[in-house]
């Protein structure tokens, strides 16, 4: 089981951009998503999610870090990406997927 916690306008954007040379905006990551494995076995997730809203579903694939990630029981990992503010405001929930095809959905609270 995964617990997903999205954090829009995360302070991570300021922290990551501070670490770049000469304040170049390489890390314009305004969405931070914590994914915690609350189950008893390891789960492997992909670095993308579906953003679901009234206008349909959009796959978001610009998550960092990229690839497949193993999450041990009790472990939390964080993903970062740039998210358009308007698109986020129109969204109702996000869905992550594991390597076994299980979907994990969370409503977006504001």
Backbone atoms as SQL, in Angstrom:
CREATE TABLE atoms (id INTEGER PRIMARY KEY, chain TEXT, resi INTEGER, resn TEXT, atom TEXT, x REAL, y REAL, z REAL);
INSERT INTO atoms VALUES
  (1, 'A', 1, 'UNK', 'N', 0.836, -1.180, 0.000),
  (2, 'A', 1, 'UNK', 'CA', 0.000, 0.000, 0.000),
  (3, 'A', 1, 'UNK', 'C', 0.881, 1.243, 0.000),
  (4, 'A', 2, 'UNK', 'N', 0.520, 2.225, -0.791),
  (5, 'A', 2, 'UNK', 'CA', 1.278, 3.468, -0.864),
  (6, 'A', 2, 'UNK', 'C', 0.456, 4.638, -0.356),
  (7, 'A', 3, 'UNK', 'N', 1.095, 5.493, 0.405),
  (8, 'A', 3, 'UNK', 'CA', 0.492, 6.759, 0.825),
  (9, 'A', 3, 'UNK', 'C', 1.165, 7.843, -0.004),
  (10, 'A', 4, 'UNK', 'N', 0.359, 8.611, -0.736),
  (11, 'A', 4, 'UNK', 'CA', 0.880, 9.627, -1.645),
  (12, 'A', 4, 'UNK', 'C', 0.490, 11.005, -1.123),
  (13, 'A', 5, 'UNK', 'N', 1.490, 11.873, -0.973),
  (14, 'A', 5, 'UNK', 'CA', 1.246, 13.217, -0.458),
  (15, 'A', 5, 'UNK', 'C', 1.839, 14.247, -1.409),
  (16, 'A', 6, 'UNK', 'N', 0.997, 14.901, -2.226),
  (17, 'A', 6, 'UNK', 'CA', 1.512, 15.947, -3.105),
  (18, 'A', 6, 'UNK', 'C', 1.640, 17.279, -2.353),
  (19, 'A', 7, 'UNK', 'N', 2.706, 18.025, -2.663),
  (20, 'A', 7, 'UNK', 'CA', 2.947, 19.330, -2.043),
  (21, 'A', 7, 'UNK', 'C', 3.219, 20.328, -3.161),
  (22, 'A', 8, 'UNK', 'N', 2.183, 21.077, -3.539),
  (23, 'A', 8, 'UNK', 'CA', 2.340, 22.065, -4.605),
  (24, 'A', 8, 'UNK', 'C', 3.030, 23.298, -4.034),
  (25, 'A', 9, 'UNK', 'N', 3.861, 23.941, -4.859),
  (26, 'A', 9, 'UNK', 'CA', 4.666, 25.102, -4.469),
  (27, 'A', 9, 'UNK', 'C', 5.543, 24.774, -3.268),
  (28, 'A', 10, 'UNK', 'N', 6.176, 23.648, -3.377),
  (29, 'A', 10, 'UNK', 'CA', 7.071, 23.139, -2.340),
  (30, 'A', 10, 'UNK', 'C', 8.267, 24.071, -2.155),
  (31, 'A', 11, 'UNK', 'N', 8.753, 24.202, -0.931),
  (32, 'A', 11, 'UNK', 'CA', 9.970, 24.989, -0.718),
  (33, 'A', 11, 'UNK', 'C', 11.209, 24.338, -1.342),
  (34, 'A', 12, 'UNK', 'N', 11.086, 23.103, -1.824),
  (35, 'A', 12, 'UNK', 'CA', 12.221, 22.428, -2.466),
  (36, 'A', 12, 'UNK', 'C', 12.686, 23.197, -3.692),
  (37, 'A', 13, 'UNK', 'N', 11.775, 23.900, -4.368),
  (38, 'A', 13, 'UNK', 'CA', 12.164, 24.671, -5.553),
  (39, 'A', 13, 'UNK', 'C', 13.234, 25.698, -5.196),
  (40, 'A', 14, 'UNK', 'N', 13.047, 26.431, -4.112),
  (41, 'A', 14, 'UNK', 'CA', 14.030, 27.437, -3.690),
  (42, 'A', 14, 'UNK', 'C', 15.324, 26.783, -3.245),
  (43, 'A', 15, 'UNK', 'N', 15.227, 25.671, -2.546),
  (44, 'A', 15, 'UNK', 'CA', 16.424, 24.976, -2.067),
  (45, 'A', 15, 'UNK', 'C', 17.242, 24.454, -3.232),
  (46, 'A', 16, 'UNK', 'N', 16.573, 23.796, -4.182),
  (47, 'A', 16, 'UNK', 'CA', 17.300, 23.225, -5.318),
  (48, 'A', 16, 'UNK', 'C', 17.883, 24.309, -6.216),
  (49, 'A', 17, 'UNK', 'N', 17.165, 25.407, -6.435),
  (50, 'A', 17, 'UNK', 'CA', 17.695, 26.468, -7.301),
  (51, 'A', 17, 'UNK', 'C', 18.861, 27.177, -6.627),
  (52, 'A', 18, 'UNK', 'N', 18.877, 27.244, -5.299),
  (53, 'A', 18, 'UNK', 'CA', 20.001, 27.846, -4.581),
  (54, 'A', 18, 'UNK', 'C', 21.294, 27.074, -4.829),
  (55, 'A', 19, 'UNK', 'N', 21.182, 25.766, -5.017),
  (56, 'A', 19, 'UNK', 'CA', 22.361, 24.930, -5.201),
  (57, 'A', 19, 'UNK', 'C', 22.929, 24.997, -6.618),
  (58, 'A', 20, 'UNK', 'N', 22.243, 25.649, -7.544),
  (59, 'A', 20, 'UNK', 'CA', 22.762, 25.754, -8.901),
  (60, 'A', 20, 'UNK', 'C', 23.688, 26.955, -9.000),
  (61, 'A', 21, 'UNK', 'N', 24.612, 26.892, -9.905),
  (62, 'A', 21, 'UNK', 'CA', 25.610, 27.938, -10.083),
  (63, 'A', 21, 'UNK', 'C', 24.974, 29.223, -10.618),
  (64, 'A', 22, 'UNK', 'N', 25.284, 30.337, -10.023),
  (65, 'A', 22, 'UNK', 'CA', 24.875, 31.666, -10.496),
  (66, 'A', 22, 'UNK', 'C', 23.361, 31.825, -10.585),
  (67, 'A', 23, 'UNK', 'N', 22.611, 31.094, -9.791),
  (68, 'A', 23, 'UNK', 'CA', 21.139, 31.172, -9.741),
  (69, 'A', 23, 'UNK', 'C', 20.471, 30.838, -11.068),
  (70, 'A', 24, 'UNK', 'N', 21.096, 30.028, -11.888),
  (71, 'A', 24, 'UNK', 'CA', 20.477, 29.572, -13.131),
  (72, 'A', 24, 'UNK', 'C', 19.307, 28.670, -12.764),
  (73, 'A', 25, 'UNK', 'N', 18.152, 28.868, -13.393),
  (74, 'A', 25, 'UNK', 'CA', 16.937, 28.134, -13.055),
  (75, 'A', 25, 'UNK', 'C', 16.912, 26.769, -13.739),
  (76, 'A', 26, 'UNK', 'N', 17.674, 25.841, -13.211),
  (77, 'A', 26, 'UNK', 'CA', 17.680, 24.480, -13.729),
  (78, 'A', 26, 'UNK', 'C', 16.613, 23.658, -13.022),
  (79, 'A', 27, 'UNK', 'N', 16.396, 23.926, -11.746),
  (80, 'A', 27, 'UNK', 'CA', 15.509, 23.123, -10.898),
  (81, 'A', 27, 'UNK', 'C', 14.191, 23.848, -10.641),
  (82, 'A', 28, 'UNK', 'N', 13.433, 24.157, -11.674),
  (83, 'A', 28, 'UNK', 'CA', 12.146, 24.829, -11.468),
  (84, 'A', 28, 'UNK', 'C', 11.072, 23.799, -11.126),
  (85, 'A', 29, 'UNK', 'N', 11.289, 23.113, -10.036),
  (86, 'A', 29, 'UNK', 'CA', 10.419, 22.024, -9.606),
  (87, 'A', 29, 'UNK', 'C', 9.459, 22.548, -8.535),
  (88, 'A', 30, 'UNK', 'N', 8.227, 22.849, -8.899),
  (89, 'A', 30, 'UNK', 'CA', 7.289, 23.427, -7.945),
  (90, 'A', 30, 'UNK', 'C', 6.342, 22.401, -7.326),
  (91, 'A', 31, 'UNK', 'N', 6.400, 21.147, -7.762),
  (92, 'A', 31, 'UNK', 'CA', 5.563, 20.100, -7.183),
  (93, 'A', 31, 'UNK', 'C', 6.465, 19.017, -6.595),
  (94, 'A', 32, 'UNK', 'N', 6.243, 18.723, -5.331),
  (95, 'A', 32, 'UNK', 'CA', 6.967, 17.665, -4.628),
  (96, 'A', 32, 'UNK', 'C', 5.933, 16.616, -4.228),
  (97, 'A', 33, 'UNK', 'N', 6.246, 15.352, -4.465),
  (98, 'A', 33, 'UNK', 'CA', 5.314, 14.273, -4.134),
  (99, 'A', 33, 'UNK', 'C', 6.038, 13.247, -3.276),
  (100, 'A', 34, 'UNK', 'N', 5.529, 13.022, -2.064),
  (101, 'A', 34, 'UNK', 'CA', 6.086, 12.003, -1.177),
  (102, 'A', 34, 'UNK', 'C', 5.293, 10.720, -1.369),
  (103, 'A', 35, 'UNK', 'N', 5.990, 9.636, -1.579),
  (104, 'A', 35, 'UNK', 'CA', 5.370, 8.327, -1.759),
  (105, 'A', 35, 'UNK', 'C', 5.926, 7.414, -0.669),
  (106, 'A', 36, 'UNK', 'N', 5.052, 6.998, 0.237),
  (107, 'A', 36, 'UNK', 'CA', 5.468, 6.160, 1.366),
  (108, 'A', 36, 'UNK', 'C', 4.858, 4.773, 1.237),
  (109, 'A', 37, 'UNK', 'N', 5.688, 3.763, 1.445),
  (110, 'A', 37, 'UNK', 'CA', 5.226, 2.380, 1.428),
  (111, 'A', 37, 'UNK', 'C', 4.718, 2.045, 2.835),
  (112, 'A', 38, 'UNK', 'N', 3.414, 1.935, 2.976),
  (113, 'A', 38, 'UNK', 'CA', 2.810, 1.610, 4.275),
  (114, 'A', 38, 'UNK', 'C', 2.503, 0.120, 4.396),
  (115, 'A', 39, 'UNK', 'N', 2.869, -0.639, 3.380),
  (116, 'A', 39, 'UNK', 'CA', 2.612, -2.080, 3.383),
  (117, 'A', 39, 'UNK', 'C', 3.734, -2.868, 4.030),
  (118, 'A', 40, 'UNK', 'N', 3.643, -4.180, 3.882),
  (119, 'A', 40, 'UNK', 'CA', 4.621, -5.072, 4.498),
  (120, 'A', 40, 'UNK', 'C', 5.620, -5.663, 3.512),
  (121, 'A', 41, 'UNK', 'N', 5.451, -5.361, 2.215),
  (122, 'A', 41, 'UNK', 'CA', 6.408, -5.858, 1.233),
  (123, 'A', 41, 'UNK', 'C', 6.888, -4.716, 0.350),
  (124, 'A', 42, 'UNK', 'N', 8.042, -4.927, -0.265),
  (125, 'A', 42, 'UNK', 'CA', 8.640, -3.942, -1.152),
  (126, 'A', 42, 'UNK', 'C', 7.706, -3.647, -2.328),
  (127, 'A', 43, 'UNK', 'N', 7.678, -2.384, -2.747),
  (128, 'A', 43, 'UNK', 'CA', 6.884, -1.963, -3.900),
  (129, 'A', 43, 'UNK', 'C', 7.814, -1.228, -4.855),
  (130, 'A', 44, 'UNK', 'N', 7.637, -1.472, -6.134),
  (131, 'A', 44, 'UNK', 'CA', 8.432, -0.780, -7.149),
  (132, 'A', 44, 'UNK', 'C', 7.496, 0.134, -7.938),
  (133, 'A', 45, 'UNK', 'N', 7.809, 1.445, -7.963),
  (134, 'A', 45, 'UNK', 'CA', 6.964, 2.411, -8.661),
  (135, 'A', 45, 'UNK', 'C', 7.736, 3.050, -9.802),
  (136, 'A', 46, 'UNK', 'N', 6.976, 3.598, -10.735),
  (137, 'A', 46, 'UNK', 'CA', 7.543, 4.296, -11.883),
  (138, 'A', 46, 'UNK', 'C', 7.515, 5.795, -11.633),
  (139, 'A', 47, 'UNK', 'N', 8.370, 6.520, -12.317),
  (140, 'A', 47, 'UNK', 'CA', 8.450, 7.969, -12.136),
  (141, 'A', 47, 'UNK', 'C', 7.505, 8.692, -13.103),
  (142, 'A', 48, 'UNK', 'N', 6.235, 8.365, -12.996),
  (143, 'A', 48, 'UNK', 'CA', 5.188, 9.106, -13.689),
  (144, 'A', 48, 'UNK', 'C', 3.896, 8.918, -12.907),
  (145, 'A', 49, 'UNK', 'N', 2.926, 9.788, -13.195),
  (146, 'A', 49, 'UNK', 'CA', 1.603, 9.640, -12.605),
  (147, 'A', 49, 'UNK', 'C', 0.571, 10.189, -13.569),
  (148, 'A', 50, 'UNK', 'N', -0.673, 9.829, -13.347),
  (149, 'A', 50, 'UNK', 'CA', -1.779, 10.383, -14.121),
  (150, 'A', 50, 'UNK', 'C', -2.442, 11.476, -13.295),
  (151, 'A', 51, 'UNK', 'N', -2.687, 12.596, -13.939),
  (152, 'A', 51, 'UNK', 'CA', -3.380, 13.723, -13.335),
  (153, 'A', 51, 'UNK', 'C', -4.803, 13.701, -13.881),
  (154, 'A', 52, 'UNK', 'N', -5.780, 13.511, -12.995),
  (155, 'A', 52, 'UNK', 'CA', -7.165, 13.327, -13.409),
  (156, 'A', 52, 'UNK', 'C', -7.988, 14.551, -13.021),
  (157, 'A', 53, 'UNK', 'N', -8.750, 15.057, -13.994),
  (158, 'A', 53, 'UNK', 'CA', -9.601, 16.217, -13.749),
  (159, 'A', 53, 'UNK', 'C', -10.861, 16.144, -14.586),
  (160, 'A', 54, 'UNK', 'N', -11.632, 17.204, -14.554),
  (161, 'A', 54, 'UNK', 'CA', -12.904, 17.248, -15.289),
  (162, 'A', 54, 'UNK', 'C', -12.709, 17.174, -16.800),
  (163, 'A', 55, 'UNK', 'N', -11.550, 17.595, -17.275),
  (164, 'A', 55, 'UNK', 'CA', -11.269, 17.581, -18.711),
  (165, 'A', 55, 'UNK', 'C', -10.597, 16.292, -19.169),
  (166, 'A', 56, 'UNK', 'N', -10.452, 15.318, -18.262),
  (167, 'A', 56, 'UNK', 'CA', -9.842, 14.050, -18.639),
  (168, 'A', 56, 'UNK', 'C', -8.597, 13.748, -17.837),
  (169, 'A', 57, 'UNK', 'N', -7.777, 12.859, -18.395),
  (170, 'A', 57, 'UNK', 'CA', -6.573, 12.385, -17.718),
  (171, 'A', 57, 'UNK', 'C', -5.341, 12.743, -18.541),
  (172, 'A', 58, 'UNK', 'N', -4.311, 13.237, -17.838),
  (173, 'A', 58, 'UNK', 'CA', -3.043, 13.571, -18.503),
  (174, 'A', 58, 'UNK', 'C', -1.922, 12.832, -17.792),
  (175, 'A', 59, 'UNK', 'N', -1.092, 12.157, -18.545),
  (176, 'A', 59, 'UNK', 'CA', 0.078, 11.473, -17.996),
  (177, 'A', 59, 'UNK', 'C', 1.191, 12.499, -17.789),
  (178, 'A', 60, 'UNK', 'N', 1.746, 12.550, -16.585),
  (179, 'A', 60, 'UNK', 'CA', 2.845, 13.449, -16.248),
  (180, 'A', 60, 'UNK', 'C', 4.102, 12.597, -16.109),
  (181, 'A', 61, 'UNK', 'N', 5.071, 12.818, -17.011),
  (182, 'A', 61, 'UNK', 'CA', 6.256, 11.966, -17.076),
  (183, 'A', 61, 'UNK', 'C', 7.556, 12.709, -16.787),
  (184, 'A', 62, 'UNK', 'N', 7.466, 13.941, -16.311),
  (185, 'A', 62, 'UNK', 'CA', 8.682, 14.718, -16.076),
  (186, 'A', 62, 'UNK', 'C', 9.156, 14.655, -14.620),
  (187, 'A', 63, 'UNK', 'N', 8.858, 13.549, -13.926),
  (188, 'A', 63, 'UNK', 'CA', 9.273, 13.407, -12.531),
  (189, 'A', 63, 'UNK', 'C', 10.767, 13.129, -12.423),
  (190, 'A', 64, 'UNK', 'N', 11.339, 13.702, -11.372),
  (191, 'A', 64, 'UNK', 'CA', 12.736, 13.423, -11.043),
  (192, 'A', 64, 'UNK', 'C', 12.742, 12.844, -9.640),
  (193, 'A', 65, 'UNK', 'N', 13.491, 11.838, -9.361),
  (194, 'A', 65, 'UNK', 'CA', 14.370, 11.118, -10.274),
  (195, 'A', 65, 'UNK', 'C', 13.578, 10.214, -11.229),
  (196, 'A', 66, 'UNK', 'N', 14.166, 9.977, -12.393),
  (197, 'A', 66, 'UNK', 'CA', 13.533, 9.168, -13.435),
  (198, 'A', 66, 'UNK', 'C', 13.694, 7.676, -13.148),
  (199, 'A', 67, 'UNK', 'N', 12.873, 6.876, -13.814),
  (200, 'A', 67, 'UNK', 'CA', 13.043, 5.423, -13.771),
  (201, 'A', 67, 'UNK', 'C', 12.112, 4.713, -12.792),
  (202, 'A', 68, 'UNK', 'N', 12.476, 3.459, -12.508),
  (203, 'A', 68, 'UNK', 'CA', 11.741, 2.635, -11.534),
  (204, 'A', 68, 'UNK', 'C', 12.438, 2.727, -10.186),
  (205, 'A', 69, 'UNK', 'N', 11.638, 2.754, -9.134),
  (206, 'A', 69, 'UNK', 'CA', 12.205, 2.934, -7.796),
  (207, 'A', 69, 'UNK', 'C', 11.596, 1.931, -6.827),
  (208, 'A', 70, 'UNK', 'N', 12.457, 1.236, -6.108),
  (209, 'A', 70, 'UNK', 'CA', 12.012, 0.304, -5.071),
  (210, 'A', 70, 'UNK', 'C', 11.788, 1.073, -3.776),
  (211, 'A', 71, 'UNK', 'N', 10.657, 0.794, -3.148),
  (212, 'A', 71, 'UNK', 'CA', 10.355, 1.417, -1.866),
  (213, 'A', 71, 'UNK', 'C', 10.148, 0.299, -0.852),
  (214, 'A', 72, 'UNK', 'N', 11.025, 0.238, 0.115),
  (215, 'A', 72, 'UNK', 'CA', 10.944, -0.772, 1.176),
  (216, 'A', 72, 'UNK', 'C', 9.795, -0.415, 2.124),
  (217, 'A', 73, 'UNK', 'N', 9.273, -1.383, 2.863),
  (218, 'A', 73, 'UNK', 'CA', 8.229, -1.086, 3.854),
  (219, 'A', 73, 'UNK', 'C', 8.693, 0.007, 4.823),
  (220, 'A', 74, 'UNK', 'N', 7.855, 1.001, 5.018),
  (221, 'A', 74, 'UNK', 'CA', 8.168, 2.108, 5.915),
  (222, 'A', 74, 'UNK', 'C', 8.978, 3.223, 5.292),
  (223, 'A', 75, 'UNK', 'N', 9.516, 3.009, 4.094),
  (224, 'A', 75, 'UNK', 'CA', 10.363, 3.999, 3.430),
  (225, 'A', 75, 'UNK', 'C', 9.515, 5.005, 2.655),
  (226, 'A', 76, 'UNK', 'N', 9.990, 6.245, 2.607),
  (227, 'A', 76, 'UNK', 'CA', 9.366, 7.304, 1.814),
  (228, 'A', 76, 'UNK', 'C', 10.380, 7.804, 0.801),
  (229, 'A', 77, 'UNK', 'N', 9.934, 8.002, -0.443),
  (230, 'A', 77, 'UNK', 'CA', 10.779, 8.653, -1.438),
  (231, 'A', 77, 'UNK', 'C', 10.049, 9.900, -1.923),
  (232, 'A', 78, 'UNK', 'N', 10.798, 10.838, -2.463),
  (233, 'A', 78, 'UNK', 'CA', 10.215, 12.083, -2.962),
  (234, 'A', 78, 'UNK', 'C', 10.491, 12.205, -4.450),
  (235, 'A', 79, 'UNK', 'N', 9.469, 12.636, -5.168),
  (236, 'A', 79, 'UNK', 'CA', 9.590, 12.958, -6.582),
  (237, 'A', 79, 'UNK', 'C', 9.373, 14.460, -6.733),
  (238, 'A', 80, 'UNK', 'N', 9.978, 15.040, -7.781),
  (239, 'A', 80, 'UNK', 'CA', 9.849, 16.463, -8.042),
  (240, 'A', 80, 'UNK', 'C', 9.557, 16.661, -9.523),
  (241, 'A', 81, 'UNK', 'N', 8.776, 17.700, -9.825),
  (242, 'A', 81, 'UNK', 'CA', 8.533, 18.058, -11.219),
  (243, 'A', 81, 'UNK', 'C', 8.008, 19.488, -11.294),
  (244, 'A', 82, 'UNK', 'N', 7.992, 20.009, -12.514),
  (245, 'A', 82, 'UNK', 'CA', 7.329, 21.283, -12.758),
  (246, 'A', 82, 'UNK', 'C', 5.881, 20.975, -13.096),
  (247, 'A', 83, 'UNK', 'N', 4.951, 21.701, -12.475),
  (248, 'A', 83, 'UNK', 'CA', 3.528, 21.525, -12.751),
  (249, 'A', 83, 'UNK', 'C', 2.916, 22.887, -13.053),
  (250, 'A', 84, 'UNK', 'N', 2.205, 22.977, -14.167),
  (251, 'A', 84, 'UNK', 'CA', 1.484, 24.180, -14.520),
  (252, 'A', 84, 'UNK', 'C', 0.413, 24.457, -13.458),
  (253, 'A', 85, 'UNK', 'N', 0.386, 25.665, -12.920),
  (254, 'A', 85, 'UNK', 'CA', -0.548, 26.019, -11.842),
  (255, 'A', 85, 'UNK', 'C', -2.009, 25.832, -12.258),
  (256, 'A', 86, 'UNK', 'N', -2.348, 26.230, -13.453),
  (257, 'A', 86, 'UNK', 'CA', -3.735, 26.119, -13.920),
  (258, 'A', 86, 'UNK', 'C', -4.149, 24.648, -14.037),
  (259, 'A', 87, 'UNK', 'N', -3.253, 23.838, -14.583),
  (260, 'A', 87, 'UNK', 'CA', -3.545, 22.414, -14.725),
  (261, 'A', 87, 'UNK', 'C', -3.749, 21.775, -13.338),
  (262, 'A', 88, 'UNK', 'N', -2.924, 22.167, -12.376),
  (263, 'A', 88, 'UNK', 'CA', -3.036, 21.627, -11.020),
  (264, 'A', 88, 'UNK', 'C', -4.366, 22.039, -10.378),
  (265, 'A', 89, 'UNK', 'N', -4.769, 23.282, -10.578),
  (266, 'A', 89, 'UNK', 'CA', -6.024, 23.759, -9.992),
  (267, 'A', 89, 'UNK', 'C', -7.242, 23.032, -10.566),
  (268, 'A', 90, 'UNK', 'N', -7.160, 22.608, -11.804),
  (269, 'A', 90, 'UNK', 'CA', -8.268, 21.896, -12.444),
  (270, 'A', 90, 'UNK', 'C', -8.275, 20.405, -12.131),
  (271, 'A', 91, 'UNK', 'N', -7.196, 19.899, -11.570),
  (272, 'A', 91, 'UNK', 'CA', -7.073, 18.467, -11.291),
  (273, 'A', 91, 'UNK', 'C', -7.832, 18.082, -10.017),
  (274, 'A', 92, 'UNK', 'N', -8.284, 16.831, -9.996),
  (275, 'A', 92, 'UNK', 'CA', -9.020, 16.309, -8.847),
  (276, 'A', 92, 'UNK', 'C', -8.232, 15.250, -8.082),
  (277, 'A', 93, 'UNK', 'N', -7.386, 14.495, -8.794),
  (278, 'A', 93, 'UNK', 'CA', -6.596, 13.460, -8.125),
  (279, 'A', 93, 'UNK', 'C', -5.405, 13.062, -8.986),
  (280, 'A', 94, 'UNK', 'N', -4.459, 12.370, -8.339),
  (281, 'A', 94, 'UNK', 'CA', -3.321, 11.815, -9.051),
  (282, 'A', 94, 'UNK', 'C', -3.282, 10.311, -8.801),
  (283, 'A', 95, 'UNK', 'N', -2.722, 9.598, -9.776),
  (284, 'A', 95, 'UNK', 'CA', -2.638, 8.139, -9.690),
  (285, 'A', 95, 'UNK', 'C', -1.220, 7.702, -10.022),
  (286, 'A', 96, 'UNK', 'N', -0.598, 6.981, -9.087),
  (287, 'A', 96, 'UNK', 'CA', 0.693, 6.335, -9.316),
  (288, 'A', 96, 'UNK', 'C', 0.449, 4.861, -9.607),
  (289, 'A', 97, 'UNK', 'N', 1.437, 4.202, -10.229),
  (290, 'A', 97, 'UNK', 'CA', 1.328, 2.794, -10.581),
  (291, 'A', 97, 'UNK', 'C', 2.570, 2.046, -10.113),
  (292, 'A', 98, 'UNK', 'N', 2.372, 0.787, -9.709),
  (293, 'A', 98, 'UNK', 'CA', 3.537, -0.023, -9.357),
  (294, 'A', 98, 'UNK', 'C', 3.854, -0.989, -10.500),
  (295, 'A', 99, 'UNK', 'N', 4.934, -1.730, -10.359),
  (296, 'A', 99, 'UNK', 'CA', 5.401, -2.623, -11.418),
  (297, 'A', 99, 'UNK', 'C', 4.486, -3.827, -11.626),
  (298, 'A', 100, 'UNK', 'N', 3.548, -4.041, -10.720),
  (299, 'A', 100, 'UNK', 'CA', 2.598, -5.148, -10.859),
  (300, 'A', 100, 'UNK', 'C', 1.252, -4.681, -11.413),
  (301, 'A', 101, 'UNK', 'N', 1.170, -3.416, -11.815),
  (302, 'A', 101, 'UNK', 'CA', -0.046, -2.892, -12.411),
  (303, 'A', 101, 'UNK', 'C', -1.061, -2.339, -11.418),
  (304, 'A', 102, 'UNK', 'N', -0.724, -2.305, -10.143),
  (305, 'A', 102, 'UNK', 'CA', -1.624, -1.767, -9.129),
  (306, 'A', 102, 'UNK', 'C', -1.633, -0.231, -9.214),
  (307, 'A', 103, 'UNK', 'N', -2.816, 0.361, -9.150),
  (308, 'A', 103, 'UNK', 'CA', -2.952, 1.826, -9.177),
  (309, 'A', 103, 'UNK', 'C', -3.185, 2.336, -7.761),
  (310, 'A', 104, 'UNK', 'N', -2.553, 3.467, -7.441),
  (311, 'A', 104, 'UNK', 'CA', -2.679, 4.113, -6.141),
  (312, 'A', 104, 'UNK', 'C', -3.132, 5.557, -6.372),
  (313, 'A', 105, 'UNK', 'N', -4.353, 5.836, -5.979),
  (314, 'A', 105, 'UNK', 'CA', -4.971, 7.131, -6.252),
  (315, 'A', 105, 'UNK', 'C', -5.098, 7.947, -4.972),
  (316, 'A', 106, 'UNK', 'N', -4.931, 9.254, -5.112),
  (317, 'A', 106, 'UNK', 'CA', -5.154, 10.170, -3.988),
  (318, 'A', 106, 'UNK', 'C', -5.846, 11.421, -4.506),
  (319, 'A', 107, 'UNK', 'N', -6.859, 11.861, -3.774),
  (320, 'A', 107, 'UNK', 'CA', -7.535, 13.109, -4.114),
  (321, 'A', 107, 'UNK', 'C', -6.628, 14.282, -3.773),
  (322, 'A', 108, 'UNK', 'N', -6.702, 15.315, -4.574),
  (323, 'A', 108, 'UNK', 'CA', -5.916, 16.522, -4.332),
  (324, 'A', 108, 'UNK', 'C', -6.719, 17.422, -3.412),
  (325, 'A', 109, 'UNK', 'N', -6.160, 17.740, -2.276),
  (326, 'A', 109, 'UNK', 'CA', -6.843, 18.637, -1.348),
  (327, 'A', 109, 'UNK', 'C', -6.247, 20.031, -1.473),
  (328, 'A', 110, 'UNK', 'N', -7.099, 21.004, -1.293),
  (329, 'A', 110, 'UNK', 'CA', -6.643, 22.404, -1.404),
  (330, 'A', 110, 'UNK', 'C', -7.026, 23.161, -0.171);
